[in-house]
Amino acid sequence: MRPGGLDRRAFVAASLALAGCGPVARGQSPQALPPLKSVAPFPVGTAVQAAQLDDPAFAALVVRQVSQLTPEWELKMEYVAQPDGGYRFDAPDKIAAFASAHGQRLFGHTLVWYAQKPDVFVALEGPAFRQAFAAYIAAVVGRYRGRAVGWDVVNEAVAEDGAGWRTSLWSERLGDFEHMRLAFELAHQADPDATLFLNDYNLETNPLKRATFMALAERLLKSGAPLGGLGTQTHVAADIKPGAIKAALEDLASLGLKVRVSEMDVSLARAPELPSPSVDLLGQQGRAYAEAAYVFAKLPAARRADFTFWGLKDSQSWLRRENGADAPLLFDDDGAPKPAASAWEDAVRA
Ligand code: G3I
């Protein structure tokens, strides 16, 4: 078996692509590469922001490449929850309208996240808090009923080191486990047809975190929570150990729920530990994308929810705020496909 457990065909396909022998060398036109969604037997998505869709060239790239959209931040409490207790939906409505106009699916991200605790909730306690929590989930999920195919109901519940769960406003007010069980129950009541996910990160690089994540999923199932799937964000660095992504995806799929790669990007800047300065960073990046693509495509069809990138163009990546030179995505600042895009496509087809 090749490094990372990829079989020879996939490894050769990815290597050829990265050597520029694939259909696209760096910087060629988007038309030179078949659309990502056209080569995948599963939905392919990207995170977007409403204002980005006003750029005709980017809108065309989104329509050509993907079949599913996730609001990058405008369907989170930080955008939707207003200080007066009301809600703001103009931006997610715009993304939802764009998706339906172009026959694309919408994915809801995210309902309950430790990182978001609007003052309007902090000010409440007891029954009033629970009522506001229930009203928020009902209003947000209900608004996109029949349009959102799924939701990240609880995001990043597991502690950074993997030993237990995070505490949050939500856990403090409603209970460590109960707040999560309740969120799934409320989301299901608001849209019984949406698939409801538990989502987290570093599941590839922290086996303890992955084990705690999976144990939480099993506890939710045992409690009767309508958990339908597991999301692994897959924000990784180019120096990720070959095989780590494969191990995580196969482990997560073993629970028998749907699995989604929910936010993939492969940072170059966060990969200082590459074996030697001469290592081809773009090659390492393509290899990581290829491993995820190959293993995800080989999962049973019933387990594959979608494969979502956390953006399409490098210039729009959240990672650019950390390092202005990072280039973590499949398309460069001009929207041209990079070698990793070919590597991903060749590995999906391998
Ligand atoms: O666009 C507004 C701008 O008009 C305003 O002036 C400025 C200051 O308030 O805010 C800008 O919005 C920011 C938005 O990103 C767009 O850049 C928000 O403040 C900022 O909070 C938001 O950050 C997002 C972050 O989640 C928090 O929601 C990132 O874009 C987004 O990539 C990141 O995504 C997370 C996933 O949800 C969960 N997994 C990790 C991932 C990366 O951190």
Boltz pocket constraint, residues with backbone or C-beta under 6 A from the ligand:
constraints:
  - pocket:
      binder: B
      contacts: [[A, 49], [A, 72], [A, 73], [A, 76], [A, 78], [A, 155], [A, 201], [A, 233], [A, 263], [A, 318]]
      max_distance: 6.0
